[in-house]
Amino acid sequence: MIGNLMKDGMQITNTTEDADVVIVNTCSFIDSAQEESVDTILESAQWRQLQKPHQGLIVAGCLTQRYRKELPSLMPEVDIFMGIDQVEEIATLVRQARARRQHRNESESAMPLEPSTQEASPKSPATPLMEVTARPRYIPDVHTARFRLTPPHFAYLKIAEGCNHPCSFCIIPRMRGSHRSRQPDDIIQEAKHLIADGVREINLISQDSTYYGLDLRDNPHRGISSPEKFKQASDALPEGASTLSSLLKELNALEGDFWIRILYTHPAHWTDELIQTIASCEKVVKYVDIPLQHIHPNMLERMRRETTRDYIEDLLQRIRKGIPEIAIRTTFIVGFPGETQAYFESLLEFVQTTRFERLGVFTYSHEAGTRAGSMANQVSDEEKAARRDQAMACQLEVSRAWGAKQVGRTMRVLIEGTADREAMQEAMVRSWEHGHLRSESETSAPDLEEGIEWMVARGQADAPDIDGRVYVRGKLPAHSFQHVRIIGHTDYDLLAEPA
Ligand code: SF4
């Protein structure tokens, strides 16, 4: 959206007072994100009413997609609701929002009628304009105007959009539409631009990265998500068909010193070829993000994850065997409807024995419109929170042991910038961050001597924002790769010095 606005010559400001039009980009994935979105919209409308009555208000994103029928009457103060498919029309919509707001203010002051006597047609400026298509099909390409909001040394690269899975707790497929992959050449072109722009880490993202390419041809198995059906579909692909493996090989062959990281892989869609590809491509980090959500067979079935415990255990073994030094990240949901104490304990035992290098645990969020939302045996909020705390306490031990094992090793890291002493101290003792439990005790934090500089870096096992960091003593060039020796660890971070 920002790229398109700038291409049109518009200026972007983060200061509400300066804006002619405010755009609230919303999330509707879980209840808490939705609440935050609604609060921001209402606060913006209230501020506008008191301070800048001619300011337009646009609401974009998933909240609009999810509640396109209900929102105009629930939030008449909004000028335009826009969906995913309208991203490239944003500049036109901004102009319309401004004009509609002005028109609305003028007609309100010119017609001092009681609100109940004013008849508003669905297209009149008195009602918000709803520019939303029901099943979005939009996907950006290399020609899409883009303004990156990430730091210069890493970037997210969307390889596909939408999802064909039936997970019973998830509303995403209804908001983002069916899976649609970008053409491989298009992705490669964008990657080249990013590398030329100084990006040192490309994070491939989508809702289901391992399904990449399967929809690029006439595929009879499209939409079928079980491992067996996926294998059938993959085996039937003709020689040279595009898959995540072929895409990784092409990206790996590009000139330059950079990392490639794959995020959001679905366990049902792993192939032996993908394992071999990750192992053999030197630019692909030895890191796997594979959300499993649960391990108990009844929970996996109720969640409609299309995978079984046996399948998952076998897959994890194949990944560990096929990719030496791999760091596996997963996420689990606790407190899903029907999760008994015994089911939860089997998850705890799985966390203890599997020893994931990276793990996030989230409490189940009850979502209207999903199958799980109407299931019996919902778990209380207190119980959900207690289970999350217990699972993360269990992971804390695993994480500390992993950190201890790294001490003395040499690893290649990407330097992000200078560490702020206070932020560093705080990061090491903060109790919660990104689903991680950090120890409250200050004893695990290093003694930060005055006068010594530290840099923040990430290793292969650390995806931006969600995993740990490597703090390196000394001054090193930002955005460069460096070899460091690990000299210590905290609960989730490593401490190092130049090697
Ligand atoms: S794989 Fe499941 S959880 Fe992930 S986006 Fe698709 S439906 Fe949602």
Boltz pocket constraint, residues with backbone or C-beta under 6 A from the ligand:
constraints:
  - pocket:
      binder: B
      contacts: [[A, 163], [A, 164], [A, 165], [A, 166], [A, 167], [A, 170], [A, 171], [A, 172], [A, 173], [A, 207], [A, 208], [A, 266]]
      max_distance: 6.0
